[in-house]
Each structure stands twice: as C-alpha cells, then as structure tokens.
Amino acid sequence: MQQLEAQEVSLHKVFSSDYDFRIPDYQRPYAWDVEQAVQLLTDLEESLERGTGEPYFLGSVVLVKAKGDAPAEVIDGQQRLTTLTILFALLRDLTEDVDLRSDLDRLVTEPGNKVRRLAPKPRLTLRMRDAGFFQQYIQTREGTEALRSLKEGSLPTDAQKAVLRNAAALHAILVEWSEARRLDLVQMLGERTFLVVVSTPDLDSAHRIFSVMNSRGMDLSPTDIFKSHIIGALDEVASEQCARKWEDAEEALGRDDFADLFLHLRMVFAMKRAERELLKEFPEQVLSRYLPGKAEAFVTEVVVPYADAYVQIRDARYTAASGAEQVNAWFKRLQQIDNNDWRPAALWALRTHGHDPAWLDRFFGALERLAASMFIRRVYTTPRVTRYADLLRELDAGKGLDAPSFALTDEERTETLARLEGDIYLVTRTRKYILLRLDEMLAGKPGVSYDHALITVEHVLPQNPKAGARWLRDFTEKQRGQWTHRLGNLVLLNRTKNSYAQNYDFTEKKTKYFTGRHGVSTFALTSQVLQHETWAPELLQKRQLRLVGLLADEWDL
C-alpha cells in the first residue's frame, strides 16, 4: 500500500521550497469567482479581528507527492492555492516596506539556492495555457499593477479573466487598509494560518482520497457524527425509535439536503454567521441545549419538524385549509434566487407559524422582497448572511412582521430601482429572475412555474443589427446603446438562441422567432410584444416605465 501522509502545515511552509505545486492539464481551470475570493479575504479578516491567537484552518489540499521531494501535483486545492498566491502578490505590490516585499515575494516565487541546487521558479505553476500569464502578472514583482490595466475581453481564457476579476476585487479592499493592518494580516497568514496537506506518491491513491473526501454518501458526514451523539445518549428502546425517525427524515430530504438542513439549523439556533466548521459549532450552539438529558427531544422537536418544513419549502408543498397556494407561490419565487441564505428564516417561520397561512403569506412576502433586493443589488455573502442573522434575532425577540431587518433603507430602495433601470441583460445571474417575476405579474398567476427544459432571455431590438436592417433606421446608435440591454427590450423564450433569427426585422422576428407552435408565446411578457406593429424608442420608453413600475409597486420601492 502506498504511504499516505496528512499533516497540518502553516502557510509559510506550504509556500516554501518544500513544495513545488503544479496543476496538471487534466484538471479544470481556475474558476473561483469574485464572491468566493472576497469571502476568503473576509474570513481571514474576521479571524484577524477576533485576535484570539488560535490557529486558523483554510481547509485541505490533496497532492501526488513523494516524501522528501518538492514536486507536488495538485489533485484538490487548486482554487485555494491560486487565490492565496494572488493575495500574497497583491500584498507584496502594495507594501512600501522593502524587506516585507522581499518576504512576500519569496512566498510567491522560489528565489533559487545554489547550495541546494534550487533554480528560481514560481511556487505554483498553473495549467499550460495560463501558466505564463499567471507568472507575468501575479508572480512577477509589480505584475499586479500591470494586470489591473488589462481589459477582460482581451484575455483568451476564462481562468485568466477570473484571475483579473479576483485580483481587482481583492485589491479594491486591500488598498483601503493601512500599511499596519496589511502587516497584521501577513503575520497572521504566516504564523497561525494552516492547510491540511494530504499527500501520497501514487496518483490512483490520491484520487481515491479526493473521492472519499468529496463524495456524499461514502464519507462520514457531520450529520452521521451528530446522530451517533444523539442516539448514543438514549436507552435501547428510545434509540431504536429515534434512529428510525432520523433516517426517515434523511431519506425524505436526500443526503445532500439533509446535510444542508443542519447548516440552516445552526443559523436558526445561533442567529449569527458561521465562524468555524459545522463539526465544531453545531455541538456548541445546538446540541449542547439537548445533551445530556434531552436527546429524544432533539429528534422529535428539531430534526423531524424542521426536515418536514424543509420539504415543504423545497417542493412548495405547504398545505392548509385555505391560503396554501399563496404560501407555495412565495416558495417558488424564492427558489429562483441564486443562494439559500433565506432558508433559515423560512424554516423558523414554518416551524413557529405553520398553522397560520395568512401570517405566512405576509411573512414570505416581506422575506422575498428583502431577498430579491439583495439578489438584484448583488450583495456579497457576508453582509447578506449578517442581515438574515439580524432578522432571526429580531424574530426570536418577538418582533415578527415588524422586524427592522425586513425594511429596506432609502439607499437600498434607490439602488434596487437603479439596477432595474439599468442594463438588466448584462447581469446574467439576475436577469431571468427579474423577467420571470414580471411575467408572473403580467400573467396574473401567482407563483406560476413553467415546465420548459430551457428558458432564455432574448432581445427584441438585437444587439448587432445586420447592415441595411430597419433597426438601423428606427434607432440611432445612441438610442441602441441606451435601450438594447434594458428591461423594456427583453423577452422570455423557451428555445435556444438563434444568432441569425435574433437579427430579423421586427415583423419577421415576431412571426418566426417570438411565437410558439400555435402562433402564440408561452410567456405573457413576450405576448405583449406581439401586439405591437412597430418597435421604436418611444414605445420602449413607455414599456420600460410600466415594467419597472410594476416591480417598484410589487416590492414597495
């Protein structure tokens, strides 16, 4: 059997001549987005502010690496290692301290050592297509300054674009810090920040380790460990009954969603953002209330009812003598948002007011308004989760529908409106949500959902009209720049994009591209366009005002 090593390694040793990291070409490219990169820095900043002196763990990496040799093929951990290298490079290029700049540069590049026969080279080598770019703009002194002057559209790979975006976002934060604060961060990174490095000289063994660490259903999950604590605290009869209830709940949700439920439960009980891994926080913040002595109550009063609430939310299956349709409509709307941070508040509401559909209707209306505004404004994870934590504390204090965190400030309403007025099409994550929300209002069917395999957002006035097209006579270049990507010019279709058909003149586009098999469109938003004979700036102005007005009224903006 191949020798396996797993050890906690401080970052100053990870980024040293002990390791020569290489990303194999068969690995996917660097793909972290801005939110993930900023979250990494935010987590480090919070640890710095806590100032406890405790070790801070950044997770694990899996390597193919022979003991005593530096070459290390990265099987898992590329995203984290790459982002840390970007962070070190930015700190290096921002500091005015010559010695600190040299120390940081040695974390990014191996300076070479003739005695040890070490040649100068980067500590981390990316995939072949991106290695040169990364070395020039990240691993070379002052390279990050040149990087920020590049245009994203000029870069040939998504990985290089991600490096540019993330470096720009991290720089925007770090440049606001004082030199002393940046030094504190560097010292924390060097002295008490660790990775768990798992290494084996055999590639197959490394992949098996990676699979076990990341494959749901094969690994021992935190919920399995929590279950052992709870069931183990009961007598034989109670343990058998509770184990069956626990397993029924897990089967109803599925293993992935059951694991997510415990993340949400931690938030419901702690009412604050997670600071450490679930395995450490959940026993302290939740299980300690039930152990010892109330293990059975944890199953019957927490696991079972909250799992049932989770299913109702996920599947829009809330039932009541009346009013259930409105509540389920809110669930369908919330499901379209690209994060689940609203779920702990939703679970709390169903658990505490599940008998009152009228109250739930008002509650979820307020929750969807808050979630939609943060979604449209692209609020980052930390402030978003903090807002929901504040809401949970207010709800726990009995403030109910008058909870202050439900209210949008004047600035938040103004920014939400400004985003709705802007180039909606260019914000790919939010555009479909906004248009589906509008379509529902126009159709007059609360919580309408479409059974289409594909829904796309399309332009009426095309992005690039062909030469001689009537579009170029009806719209000046300035007007096309003003209207092309805004709400009034967008529709929904249940078909793939057709680059040729998108450039049809308006009459032909209506009949050949915007209609279904039976001459009508599935979407109310699109059907309205079919009623017009022409498409001109004046019409777009009226349509824009009406559509934004509908959303402004719906969300009280």
N, C-alpha and C positions, 0 to 999 in steps of 0.2 A: 504494500500500500504506500502511495506517495506521501511524503511528510507534509503535514499541514501546520501552519503557524498562524496564530491570531493574537495580536497584541495591541495595546493602546499606545499610539505613537504621537508625540507632540508635533505641532506643525513645523517647528524649526528643524525637526529631524526628518519629517516627511519631505520637506523641500530642502534636501541636502544631498550630498554625494552618495548617500546610502541608497538612493533611488534614482533611476533613470526611466521616467514614465514615458510610455509610448502607447498611443491609441491605435489599435490595429485597423486596417482599412475596412474590415468586415463590420466594424461597429458603426452604429448610426452616427451622424454628425452631431456636433454641439448644437443643442436645441433649447436650452433654457431661455425663457422669455424674461422681459423686464421685471414682471411681478415676482418671479422666483429669485432673480438676482437681488432685487431690492429687499425681499424678505430675508435672504441670508444676511445681508448687512444689518437689517433691523433686528434680527435675532441676536447678532453679535453685540449690537449697541445696547440692547436691553440687558444682556449679561454684564456688559461693562458698567451700566448704571447700577445694577444690583450690588456690584462691588463686594461680593461675598468671598471672593478668592477661591471659590470652588472650581474644580475642573469643568470645562465646557466641551461637550462632545458634539462633533459635527456629523456623526454617522459613520458609515463603514465604506471601505473600498475592497474590492476583490482583485487580486493580482496573480498572474503567472510569473513566478519569480523564484529562482534557485537561492537557497540560503547562502548568504555571504556575497552574492553577486548583486550589482546595481540594476541591470536591465530588468524592467518590470512592465509586462504587458497588462494594460488596464482592461479588465473584464467588466467591472462595475465600479462607478465612481467618477467617470469622465466629466460629467456635468459639474460636479462639486469641485474637482481639481482645477478645471478650466476657469471657473468663476473665481476661485481663490487666487489663481495666478493673475487674473485681470485686476482683482482688488489690490494685491501686492504691487502690481505695476503702477496703478493709479496713485497709491500712497507714496511710492518711490518718486514719481514725477511731480508730486505736489509738494514734497518736503523741501525746505531750504537748508536743512542740516546735511552737510556733505557726508558725514560718517553714517548717518541714518540711511541716506540714499544708497550708499555702498552696501550696507547690511541688507536692505530690502532687495537690491539688485541681485545679491547672492542667493536670495530665496527664489528668484525668477530664473536665473541662469547660473550654470556651473562656470566659475571663472577659470577653472583649469588648475592643475597642480602637477608640476613636472616630477616631483618626488614620487607621487602616487600614480604617475602616468595617466592623469586625467586631462582630457582635451576640453577647451571651452565649448560649451554647448547649452541649449535650453534644458531646464529641469523636466519640462513636459513637451513632448512632440505630438502634435495633433495628426489627424489623418493627412495623407499626402496632399490632397487638394487644398488644405487650409494651413498646413504647417508653415510655409513660407510667409504667408500673410500674418499669422499669429506671431511669428518670430520678429517680423519687421515692425509691427505696430503695438505689440504688447511686451515682448521680451527684450526689446532694444530700448536703452535709455532714451527718454523723451519721446518714445514712439507713440504714447497715448495722445500726446498733443497733436501729432500729425493725423492720428486716427480720427479725431473728432472733426477734422476738416473735410473728411470724405463724405460723399453722397451715397446713401444706402442703395439707390438704384444703380449705381455704377459697380457694385460688388457682385461677383459671379455666383456665389453660393449662399444658401440660407444660413449656414454656420457663420460665415463672415459677417453677414447682416446682423445676426444675433450678437456677435462679439461687439460690433459697433453700437448697437442699441443699448446693450447692457453696460458697456463702458461709459457711454454718455449719461445714462441714468445714475450710475454709481458716482461718477464724477460730480454731477449736479448736487448730490448730497454731501460728499466729502469736502468739496470746495467751500462749503458754508461752515465747516468745522474749523476751530482754531488749530494751530500747529500743535499745541499741547494736547488737545483732545485726540488728534490723529495719532500722536505718540502713545497715548494711553491705549488706544485700540491696537497698535502694533505690538506693544508689550504684552497685552492680553493674548493676542494671537500667538506670540512666541512662547509665552510662559505657561499658559493654562488652557490652551485650546488643543483638542486631541481628535484624531481619527482612529477608528478601529481598523487596523490593516490585517486583512486575511490573505495569506499567500500560500501557494503550492507550486511546485515546479512543473506540474502536469496540467495541460490545457483542459482535458476532459474533467479532471477533478475540480478545476476552478469553475467550470460551467455548472457542474453539479451543485457546488456550494452556492453559486449565484441563484440557481433554480430553487433550492431549498429556502434561501433567504427571501426570495421574492414571490414564490408560488403559493397562492392561497389554497388552503385545503390540504397542503402537505406539511406546512410548518406548524409549530406550536405557537398559536397566536396569543396575544394578551387576553382575549376573552376565554381561551382554554385555561389559562392560569387563574383568572378570576373565578371561573367555575370551580376549579379544584379547591380554592379557598372557601367558597360558599358551601359547596356540597360536603366538603370535608368537615365542616363545623356542625353538621346535622347528625341526628341518630339515623339508624338504618332505614326505618320506615319513611321518615321525612326526606331523607336524602334521595331515596328512590323516586318519590313523588316529585320533588323539586327538579331532579335531573331530567325527568320526562318533560316537565313544563318548560325548562330551559331549552331542551333540544327541540321541542315543538316550535318554540319562538324562533330559534335559529333556522330551522327548516323553512318556516313561513317567510322569513326575510331573505334567506340565502346567506352564505358565509360572508360575502363582502359587505352587504348592507348591515348584517348583524354586527360586524366589526365597526362600521361607521356609527351605528346606534350608540356604542359605548363612548365614542368621541363626543357625540352630541350630549349624552348623559353627563359626562364630565362637565360640559359647559353649563347644563341646566343646574347642576348642583353647586359648582364652584362659582359660576357667574363672573368669570374672568377668563382672559385669553390664556391658552396653554403656554407654559414656560419650559416644561420638560416633557419627556416622553410619557405616553399614557401609562406604561407599566409602573412608573414611579408616582405619578399624580393621582391616578384613579383610586388606588388603595387609600391614599391620604385624604382625598377630597370627597370620596363617595363611600367606599367600603367601610371606612372607619366608623361611619354612622350606624352600621349594621353588624359589625363584628367587634367583639363577640356578642352572642345572645340574640340577634335578630336576623340571622342568615335567611330563614324562611321568608321573612317579610321582604327582604331584598328581591327575592324571586317573584313573589306574588304581588308586591306593591310597586316594583320598579321594572324588572325585566319584562314580565308578561304584559302589563298595560302599556308600557312605552313601546314595546315591539308591535302591539296591536295598533297604536297611534301611528307608528312609522309606516305600517302597511296602508293605513287609510290615507295618509298624505301621499305616499309614493304612487299608489294606484288610484287615487281620487275615489275612494270607496267609503266615504263617510255616510252614515245612514241616520235618518231621523224621521219622525212622523211628518214634518214639513221643514222646508228650508235647506235640505241637504244639497240640492242642486247648486245653490249659490255658494256654499262652502266648497264643494268639489270644484267649482269653476275657479275659485282662488287657488286651489292646489295646482290645477293645470297651468295657470298663469305663472305661478312661482317656479314650477318645474322648468320653465323655459329660460330662467336666469342661469348664468354660467357658473354659479357657485351654490353651495348648500349651507352657507353660514346662517341663513334664516331659519333652518330647521329646528335648532334647539328651542327657539321661541314658539314655533309652531307646535312642537311636541308638548311644551308646557301648556299651551292653550287647550289642546285636545285633552290632556290629562286632567286639567283642572276645571274646564268648562265644556266638556264634551256633550253634556246634556242640554246645552243652550245654543241651538243653531243660529238664532238671531244675534246673540252676542258674538259668536264665532264669525259670522258674516262681517260684522263691523270690525272685529279684531284683524281678520285676514285682509280686509280692505286697507287698513292702516299699515299692516306689515308689507303688503305688496307695493304700496306707494313708496315706503321707505326703501325697500329692496330695489325697486325699479329705478329710483332716483340715484342710488349709489351705483347701480349697474351702468346706467347711462353716463354718469359722471366718471366712470372707471376708477372708483375709489379703491385704493390698494387694500390688501388683506388685513394688515394690522389695524388701521383705523376703522375698517368695516367690521371686523370681529369685535373691536372695542365698543363700537356703537351697539351691537347686539348684546354684549355683556352688560352695558349700562341699562339697556332695555329690560333684560332679565332681572337685574337688581330692583328696578322700579316696579316690575310686575310682582316680584316677590314681596315688595313693601306694600302691595295693595293698591297701586295707582291705576291699574287696569288700562282702559282705553284712553285715559288722560296722561299716560306715561310721557314725560317730556321728550324722551328719545324718539318717539313717533313723529314729533313735529319737525318739519323742515325749516331751517333758518331762511331768512330773506336771501342770503347769499346762495344757499343750496338751491332754492327755487329758481333764482335767476340763472345759475349755472346750468341747471337741468333744462330750462327753456332755451338757453343759448345753444346747448348741444342739439336739441330737437330742431332748432332753426338752421343748424349748420349742415355740413356735407355728410349726411347720415350714411350714405353708401360706403364711404371710405372707412367707417368704423365697423369692421366686419363682424365683431363679436356681438354688437348690439342691434344692428340694422334689422335683422329678421324678427327679433323680439318686438321691436317698436312697430313694425309693419303688421305683424300678426295681432298685436294688441289693438291697433287701429282697425284692422279688418273685422275683428270680433265686434267692435262698437258699431261699425257700419252695417254689419250683418244682423245686428240685434239679437245675437245668440250668445248668451253668457257662457264663457268657458268653452267655446266651440273648438274642436280639435279636428285636424284633417288626417285622413288615413293615407296620405301620399308618401311614397318612399322618398321623394325628393321635393323640396320646396326651395325655389331660388328667388332672389331679389333682382329685378330687371329694371332697366331704364326705358322710359318712353322716348324722350329726346336722347339719341345714342351718344355714347362717349366720343366716338370718332366717325362722324358722318362721312360718307364717301363723296368724292368730288362730284359736283353737279347736283347733289341731293337738295330737295326742297328745304330740308332743315337749315341749310346754309343761307337760304333766302329769308326764312321766317325768324331766324335768330342771328344776331350779331355775335362775333367772337366773345365779346364781353358778356352778353346775355347767356351764352352757352357756359362760360366759366362760372356765372352766377347760379345757374339753375340745374346743371346736369346731375349733380350728386345729391340734391336736396330732396326732402320728403315729397314735395309735390310732384316730382318727376319719377317717382319709383312705384313699381307694382310688384305683385307676387305671382309667380307661375309655378306649376307643378310639372316642370320639364327641365331638361338640361339646357345649358346656354347654347345658342347657335350664333356664332360670331357673324355669319352672313346675314341671317334674319334680323339681328339686332339693328342693322343699318337700313332696313326697309323705310320708305317714307311712311307717314303716319297711317294713311288709309290702308295700305298693304300690310302694315305691321299689325293693325287691328284684326284683320281678317285671317291672316296666315300665322300670326305668332302669339297673339293675346287671347285667342278663343280656344275653347276645348273642342272635343269631337262633335258636340251638338250645337256649336255656334255660340256658346256662352262660356264665361270663365267661372271656375270654381270659387274664386275669391271676390268678395264684394268690392274690395279696393280696386281690383282690376276691372270689374264690370262697369264701374263708374266711368272709367276712361273710354270704354267702348261707346258710351252715349254721346261723345263729342265728335264733331265733324272735323275740327282742326285742333292743332296743338300749338299754342302761341304763348309768349311771355305773359300776356295779360291773364290768360286762363291759369297759367301756373301760379301766378301771384294769388289769385283767388283760392285755388286749391290748397296752396301752402298755408294760407291763413286759416282755412277751415280745418285742415288736418291737424295742424299744431294746436289750434283752438280746442279741438276735441280732446286731445291729450292733456292740455292745460286744465280743462274743466274736470276731466276724469281724476287727475292727480292733484287738483287744487293748487296749481302753480301760479 
